[in-house]
Amino acid sequence: MEQGFDKEKMISHWIESSDNDYYTMIDLYKTKHNNWALFMGHLVIEKLLKALYIRKVGAFPPLIHDLRRICEKAEIVLDDPMQVNLDSISRFNINARYDDYKQSFYKLCTDDFTSDWIEKINECRLWIKERL
């Protein structure tokens, strides 16, 4: 355990921050800011995985955004559908953030596409919370 590291406090911090981002994601979706809603969805999952990383490893989580890599580093076992979902959600972080991807991502984020992915993000969110 790292010195000055309060494991439970850090876990609570990541969970609370994720929950706040979840409600922001929903608000963004309701106001038709679909690409930013999915970007926030990535943060929702990343923060929960970092909480789970702390729970399992007992150390500060890695400074990475790739969701599957966080799982690998924490030895979190994923089935194939979960791996595919996490890989797709990880791309929302890159696509919403960098100019060369933004326009094509914006066009991809129809209401149906975004609704489907918000549902998958929520499923991932609940799956992670069960393990916390």
C-alpha positions in Angstrom: 0.0 0.0 0.0 1.3 3.4 -0.9 2.1 5.8 1.9 -0.7 8.2 2.8 -3.1 6.2 0.5 -6.6 5.9 2.0 -8.0 3.0 -0.1 -11.7 3.4 0.9 -11.6 7.2 0.5 -10.1 6.9 -3.0 -12.7 4.2 -4.0 -15.5 6.5 -2.8 -14.0 9.4 -4.7 -14.0 7.5 -8.0 -17.5 6.1 -7.5 -19.0 9.5 -6.6 -17.2 11.2 -9.5 -18.5 8.5 -11.8 -22.1 8.9 -10.6 -21.9 12.7 -11.2 -20.6 12.0 -14.7 -23.4 9.5 -15.3 -26.0 12.2 -14.6 -24.1 14.6 -16.8 -24.1 12.0 -19.6 -27.9 11.7 -19.3 -28.4 15.5 -19.3 -26.2 15.8 -22.4 -28.2 13.1 -24.2 -31.5 14.7 -23.3 -30.2 18.0 -24.8 -29.0 16.3 -28.0 -25.3 16.6 -27.3 -24.8 13.0 -28.2 -21.1 13.0 -28.9 -20.4 14.6 -25.6 -22.8 12.3 -23.8 -20.8 9.3 -25.1 -17.5 11.0 -24.1 -18.9 11.4 -20.6 -20.0 7.7 -20.7 -16.4 6.8 -21.2 -15.5 8.7 -18.1 -18.3 7.0 -16.1 -16.8 3.6 -16.9 -13.2 4.7 -16.6 -13.7 6.0 -13.1 -15.6 3.0 -11.9 -12.8 0.7 -13.3 -10.3 2.8 -11.5 -12.2 2.3 -8.2 -12.3 -1.5 -8.9 -8.6 -1.4 -9.7 -8.0 0.1 -6.3 -10.2 -2.4 -4.6 -8.4 -5.3 -6.3 -4.8 -4.1 -6.4 -4.7 -1.7 -3.4 -2.7 0.9 -5.3 -3.3 4.1 -7.3 -4.8 3.2 -10.6 -2.7 3.6 -13.8 -2.8 7.0 -15.6 -4.4 5.5 -18.7 -7.8 5.8 -20.4 -8.0 2.5 -22.3 -10.7 0.6 -20.4 -9.6 -2.9 -21.3 -6.0 -2.1 -20.3 -7.2 -0.9 -16.9 -9.0 -4.3 -16.5 -5.9 -6.2 -17.6 -3.7 -4.4 -15.1 -6.2 -5.2 -12.3 -6.7 -8.8 -13.6 -10.4 -8.3 -14.1 -11.7 -11.1 -16.1 -13.9 -10.0 -19.1 -16.0 -12.1 -21.4 -15.9 -11.4 -25.1 -19.0 -9.1 -25.3 -17.7 -7.0 -22.4 -14.2 -6.7 -24.1 -15.9 -5.5 -27.3 -18.1 -3.0 -25.4 -15.1 -1.6 -23.4 -13.0 -1.3 -26.6 -15.9 0.6 -28.3 -16.4 2.9 -25.2 -12.7 3.6 -25.1 -12.9 5.0 -28.6 -15.6 7.5 -27.5 -12.8 9.2 -25.5 -10.5 9.7 -28.5 -13.2 10.4 -31.0 -14.9 13.2 -29.0 -11.6 14.8 -28.0 -9.4 15.1 -31.1 -10.3 17.4 -34.0 -9.5 15.0 -36.8 -12.0 12.5 -35.4 -14.7 14.9 -34.1 -16.7 15.5 -37.2 -17.0 11.9 -38.2 -17.9 11.0 -34.6 -20.5 13.7 -34.4 -22.2 12.3 -37.5 -22.1 8.8 -36.1 -23.8 9.8 -32.9 -27.4 9.7 -34.0 -30.1 9.4 -31.4 -30.5 5.7 -32.0 -26.7 5.0 -31.9 -26.3 7.1 -28.7 -29.3 5.6 -27.0 -28.0 2.1 -27.7 -24.6 3.0 -26.3 -26.0 4.7 -23.3 -27.8 1.4 -22.5 -24.6 -0.5 -22.9 -22.7 2.0 -20.8 -25.3 1.5 -18.1 -25.0 -2.3 -18.3 -21.2 -2.0 -17.9 -21.7 0.5 -15.1 -23.9 -1.9 -13.2 -21.6 -4.9 -13.9 -18.6 -3.0 -12.4 -20.6 -1.8 -9.4 -21.6 -5.4 -8.6 -17.9 -6.1 -8.3 -17.0 -3.2 -6.1 
